[in-house]
C-alpha cells in the first residue's frame, strides 16, 4: 500500500505536467509516475467528443499485457468516461463513491459492460482512482488509474491525486486548444502565433510581451480584455484580480497554483469568454518563450457557454471542492449551523471553511459573501436563465 513517503516530489511532477502542454508525448511518462505512486496497474487519460465518440487525447500506461488489451480491444468501450460530467473537479473518486453519486442502475450496467466482463474481471482489477478533467457540452475527459484486488486505495493516495488534479486539468484543457500533430512537430512560439484562440504572454506584473493575432483583435475590441499602458487588464474586476493572482502564483510556486486560473469567467454578456493561465517561468527548451515570460493567458471566446455560477466563483477565487460546497449553501441563504447540518460536519469546520473563503474572496462576513455571489451570478448564467 502506498504511504506518504512513497509519493514523488510534487514540484517535479507538476513541472512535468505543464511540460506536457508543449510536448504531449510526455504524458505517458507523467501518467506512469502517477500510476506507480498509487499502486495502480493501468493508467488512462482520455478526452472524447461526446457526439461522435472521437478521441481527442488518449494516453494509456501500465502493465504491458493489460495496456495492449485495453488499447487493442476495449479503447472505445470505457463506460466511465461518459459519467465524468456528473463528478466534481479536483476530487479523486473511488468506484464506490462514484456508484453512490450516480443513478441506482449504474453499478449493474457497468458490471455487465463488455470491458468489465472481458477485461476488468479476468485481469483481477477491482477499483480505480478517478479525476474529472473536462466537463464541456461537446466533450468530456478523465484520468483513471485502475487498481488490482490486492490494492486498497488509501486516503493518502486520494489526497495526493486530488492535489495534482487541477494541474492535470489545466494542462489537458490548454493542450486541447492545440492541434496535437503540430504540437509534436512545431516549436511552442510558432504554435502560439498560429493558434486560433487568443493567447497573451505576460510578465509577473501583467505586462504584455507578446499577443498572437487573435489576441491583438481581442485587445482592439476592448470588450473582453484591453491594454492599459502596456499591461493586460480585464474589465471584470474579479477576473482581473483572479488572473493576475494566478500569474504570480504560477511564477513563485507552481504547486501552490492549484485550481487558480482555470476556466476563469471574464463575465462579458456581449462576448462570453473564459481564461486559462499556463505558468511559463520554469519551462525550458523550445517551451521557453522568453526570459521575462511568467505566464501564457489563453482566452477562449467563440462558442463558449458561460459556467454555472458556483463553478464560476470557484474559478475566480481558486476555491477547493469543499469550499465550493459551502458556497453553494451560502448562495441558498443558509446559516452556518444549517450548512454544518447539511454537510454532516461540525460548526467549527464550516467556520474554518468560511474563513478561508472570506480570505480568498476579500469579503469580511457571510452577508458580504452572499452579495458577492449575487453580483457574480448574473453575467455567468446561461442566456436562457438570464
C-alpha positions in Angstrom: 0.0 0.0 0.0 1.3 3.5 -0.8 2.3 5.6 2.1 3.0 9.3 2.5 6.7 8.8 1.8 6.1 6.9 -1.5 4.9 9.8 -3.5 7.2 11.7 -5.9 8.2 15.3 -5.3 5.1 17.4 -6.1 7.1 20.3 -7.6 8.9 18.0 -10.0 5.7 16.2 -11.2 3.8 19.5 -11.6 6.6 20.8 -13.8 6.4 17.6 -15.8 2.6 18.0 -16.1 2.9 21.5 -17.5 5.7 20.4 -19.9 3.1 18.1 -21.5 1.3 21.1 -23.0 4.1 21.8 -25.4 5.2 18.1 -25.6 2.1 15.8 -25.5 4.4 12.7 -25.9 5.5 13.3 -22.3 2.0 12.5 -20.9 2.9 8.8 -21.0 5.9 9.2 -18.6 4.0 11.6 -16.4 0.9 9.3 -16.1 3.2 6.3 -15.4 4.8 8.2 -12.5 1.3 8.8 -11.0 0.2 5.2 -11.6 3.2 3.7 -9.8 2.8 6.2 -6.9 -0.7 5.0 -6.1 0.0 1.3 -6.8 -2.2 1.1 -9.9 -1.9 -1.5 -12.7 -3.2 0.6 -15.6 -3.4 4.4 -16.1 -5.7 6.1 -18.7 -6.1 9.7 -19.7 -9.0 10.2 -22.2 -10.7 13.2 -23.7 -13.5 12.3 -26.1 -16.1 14.0 -28.2 -19.5 13.2 -26.7 -21.4 13.3 -30.0 -19.0 11.3 -32.2 -17.0 9.4 -29.6 -13.9 10.5 -31.4 -10.8 10.6 -29.2 -9.0 14.0 -28.8 -6.5 12.7 -26.3 -5.7 9.1 -25.3 -2.8 8.0 -23.1 -2.5 4.6 -21.6 0.3 3.2 -19.4 1.0 0.3 -17.1 1.4 -3.4 -17.2 2.2 -4.2 -20.9 -0.3 -7.1 -21.4 -3.1 -5.0 -19.8 -2.3 -1.9 -21.8 -2.3 -3.9 -25.1 -5.6 -5.5 -24.3 -7.2 -2.2 -23.2 -6.0 -0.2 -26.2 -6.4 -3.0 -28.8 -9.8 -4.4 -27.8 -11.6 -2.0 -25.4 -10.4 1.5 -26.2 -13.9 2.5 -27.4 -15.8 0.6 -24.6 -14.9 2.5 -21.4 -18.3 3.5 -19.9 -17.0 5.6 -17.0 -15.7 8.3 -19.3 -19.2 9.5 -20.1 -20.0 9.8 -16.4 -17.3 12.5 -15.9 -19.7 15.4 -16.2 -21.6 14.3 -13.1 -18.4 14.5 -10.8 -16.7 17.5 -9.2 -13.4 18.8 -10.4 -10.2 18.4 -8.3 -11.5 15.5 -6.2 -10.3 11.9 -6.5 -13.1 9.3 -6.6 -13.1 5.5 -6.0 -15.6 3.2 -7.7 -17.8 3.0 -4.6 -18.1 6.8 -4.3 -19.0 7.1 -8.0 -21.7 4.4 -7.6 -23.1 6.5 -4.7 -23.4 9.6 -6.8 -24.9 8.2 -10.0 -28.3 6.6 -10.6 -29.0 3.2 -9.0 -28.7 1.3 -12.2 -25.1 2.4 -12.9 -23.4 -0.4 -11.0 -25.4 -3.1 -12.7 -24.7 -1.6 -16.2 -21.0 -1.3 -15.5 -20.8 -4.9 -14.3 -22.5 -6.1 -17.5 -20.4 -3.9 -19.8 -18.1 -5.6 -22.3 -15.0 -4.0 -20.9 -15.9 -5.3 -17.4 -16.7 -8.8 -18.4 -13.8 -9.3 -20.9 -11.1 -7.1 -19.3 -11.7 -6.0 -15.7 -12.8 -9.3 -14.2 -10.4 -11.6 -16.0 -7.5 -9.4 -15.0 -8.5 -9.2 -11.3 -8.9 -5.4 -11.5 -11.1 -4.1 -8.7 -11.1 -0.3 -8.1 -9.9 3.0 -9.5 -8.7 6.5 -8.7 -10.7 8.8 -11.0 -10.2 12.5 -11.7 -12.5 14.5 -13.9 -10.6 16.8 -16.3 -13.0 18.1 -18.9 -16.7 18.9 -18.5 -18.0 20.6 -21.6 -21.1 20.4 -23.6 -19.3 18.9 -26.5 -16.6 16.8 -24.8 -15.6 15.0 -21.6 -12.3 13.8 -20.2 -10.9 11.9 -17.2 -7.8 10.4 -15.7 -8.4 6.9 -14.3 -5.9 4.6 -12.6 -7.2 1.1 -12.3 -6.1 -1.0 -9.3 -6.0 -4.7 -8.6 -7.8 -6.7 -5.9 -4.7 -6.8 -3.8 -4.5 -3.0 -3.6 -6.5 -1.0 -1.1 -6.7 2.6 -2.1 -5.5 4.7 0.8 -6.7 8.2 1.9 -3.2 9.4 1.1 -3.5 8.2 -2.5 -6.7 10.1 -2.9 -5.3 13.3 -1.3 -2.1 13.2 -3.4 -4.0 12.7 -6.7 -6.5 15.4 -5.7 -3.7 17.8 -5.1 -2.4 17.1 -8.7 -5.8 17.2 -10.2 -6.0 21.0 -11.0 -2.6 20.9 -12.6 -3.5 18.0 -14.8 -6.8 19.7 -15.6 -5.1 22.9 -16.6 -2.6 21.1 -18.9 -5.2 19.0 -20.6 -7.6 21.9 -21.1 -4.9 24.2 -22.6 -3.4 21.3 -24.6 -6.9 20.6 -26.1 -6.7 24.1 -27.7 -3.6 23.0 -29.6 -3.5 20.8 -32.7 -1.7 17.7 -31.4 0.1 16.9 -34.6 1.5 20.4 -34.8 2.4 20.3 -31.2 4.7 17.3 -31.8 6.5 19.0 -34.7 6.5 22.7 -34.1 8.1 25.0 -31.5 5.9 26.4 -28.8 6.3 30.0 -30.0 5.1 29.1 -33.5 2.2 27.2 -32.0 1.1 30.3 -30.1 1.5 32.5 -33.1 -0.7 30.3 -35.3 -3.4 29.3 -32.7 -6.9 30.5 -33.5 -7.6 31.2 -29.8 -6.3 34.4 -28.3 -3.0 33.9 -26.4 -1.1 36.6 -24.5 2.4 36.2 -22.9 2.8 38.3 -19.8 5.4 39.1 -17.2 4.7 38.8 -13.5 3.2 42.3 -13.4 0.9 41.6 -16.3 2.9 43.5 -18.9 2.2 42.0 -22.3 5.3 40.9 -24.1 3.5 39.0 -26.9 0.0 38.7 -28.3 -0.9 36.4 -31.2 -3.2 37.7 -34.0 -6.4 36.5 -32.3 -5.3 38.3 -29.1 -4.5 41.5 -30.9 -8.0 41.5 -32.3 -9.4 40.9 -28.9 -7.4 43.8 -27.4 -8.5 46.1 -30.2 -12.1 45.3 -29.5 -11.5 46.0 -25.8 -14.7 44.3 -24.6 -13.2 41.2 -23.0 -9.7 42.4 -22.5 -7.7 45.6 -23.0 -4.2 47.0 -22.9 -3.5 49.8 -20.4 -0.1 51.3 -20.5 1.3 48.1 -21.9 -0.4 45.9 -19.3 -3.2 43.5 -19.7 -6.4 44.5 -17.8 -9.7 42.7 -17.7 -12.9 44.9 -17.4 -14.5 42.4 -14.9 -12.6 43.3 -11.8 -12.9 39.9 -10.2 -11.5 38.2 -13.3 -8.7 40.8 -13.4 -7.6 40.0 -9.9 -8.0 36.3 -10.3 -5.9 36.1 -13.5 -3.2 38.4 -12.0 -3.1 36.3 -8.8 -2.7 33.1 -10.9 0.2 34.6 -12.9 2.0 35.5 -9.7 1.4 32.1 -8.0 2.5 30.2 -11.1 5.8 32.1 -11.2 6.5 31.7 -7.5 5.3 28.2 -6.8 3.5 26.1 -9.5 2.3 23.6 -6.9 0.6 26.3 -4.9 -1.2 27.4 -8.1 -3.8 24.6 -7.6 -7.1 25.4 -9.2 -6.5 29.1 -9.6 -6.5 30.4 -13.2 -8.5 27.6 -14.9 -11.8 28.4 -16.6 -11.9 31.9 -15.2 -15.1 33.6 -16.5 -14.5 37.1 -17.9 -18.2 37.9 -17.4 -18.9 39.7 -20.6 -22.5 39.4 -21.6 -21.7 40.7 -25.1 -18.9 38.1 -25.7 -18.9 35.3 -23.1 -15.3 34.2 -22.6 -13.1 32.2 -20.2 -9.4 32.4 -19.5 -6.8 29.8 -18.6 -3.3 30.6 -17.1 -0.4 28.4 -18.0 2.8 29.1 -16.0 5.9 29.6 -18.1 8.7 30.7 -15.8 10.0 27.2 -15.2 9.6 26.0 -18.8 12.8 25.0 -20.7 13.9 24.4 -24.2 11.5 25.3 -27.0 8.7 25.8 -24.5 10.7 28.7 -23.0 9.0 31.7 -24.6 11.2 34.5 -23.2 13.3 35.1 -20.1 10.8 37.5 -18.7 7.7 35.5 -19.5 5.8 34.5 -16.4 2.7 33.0 -18.0 0.6 32.4 -21.1 -3.0 33.5 -20.8 -5.4 31.7 -23.2 -8.7 33.4 -23.8 -11.5 31.3 -25.4 -14.4 33.4 -26.8 -16.1 31.6 -29.8 -18.7 29.1 -28.8 -18.1 29.4 -25.1 -21.0 28.5 -22.8 -20.7 30.5 -19.6 -20.0 28.4 -16.5 -22.6 27.8 -13.8 -22.4 30.4 -11.1 -20.8 28.2 -8.4 -18.2 26.9 -10.8 -17.5 30.4 -12.0 -17.0 31.7 -8.4 -14.7 28.7 -7.7 -12.6 29.5 -10.8 -12.4 33.2 -10.0 -11.1 32.6 -6.5 -9.4 29.2 -6.7 -11.8 27.6 -4.2 -11.4 23.9 -3.2 -14.2 21.4 -3.8 -15.1 21.6 -0.1 -15.3 25.4 -0.3 -17.4 25.1 -3.4 -20.0 23.1 -1.5 -20.1 25.7 1.3 -20.5 28.5 -1.3 -23.5 26.6 -2.8 -25.2 26.5 0.6 -24.4 30.2 1.2 -26.0 31.0 -2.2 -29.2 29.5 -0.9 -29.1 31.8 2.1 -28.4 29.0 4.7 -26.9 29.8 8.1 -23.6 28.4 9.3 -25.4 26.0 11.6 -27.7 24.8 8.8 -24.7 24.4 6.4 -22.9 22.2 9.1 -26.0 20.0 9.4 -26.3 19.7 5.6 -22.7 18.8 5.2 -22.6 16.4 8.2 -19.7 18.3 9.8 -19.1 20.4 12.9 -19.9 24.1 13.1 -16.2 24.7 13.7 -15.3 23.0 10.4 -17.7 25.3 8.5 -16.4 28.3 10.4 -12.9 27.4 9.2 -14.0 26.9 5.6 -15.9 30.2 5.6 -12.8 31.9 7.0 -10.7 30.5 4.1 -13.4 31.6 1.6 -13.5 35.1 3.1 -9.7 35.4 2.8 -9.8 34.3 -0.9 -12.7 36.5 -1.9 -11.8 39.5 0.1 -15.1 39.8 2.0 -15.5 40.0 5.7 -18.7 38.1 6.6 -21.4 35.8 5.2 -23.7 38.7 4.2 -20.9 40.2 2.1 -20.3 36.8 0.6 -24.0 36.5 -0.4 -23.8 39.9 -2.1 -20.7 38.9 -4.0 -22.4 35.7 -5.2 -25.4 37.7 -6.4 -23.0 40.2 -8.2 -21.1 37.5 -10.0 -24.0 35.1 -10.8 -26.0 37.1 -13.4 -23.2 37.6 -16.0 -22.2 33.9 -16.0 -25.7 32.3 -16.1 -26.6 30.6 -19.4 -28.6 33.1 -21.7 -31.8 31.0 -21.2 -31.7 31.7 -17.5 -30.9 35.4 -17.6 
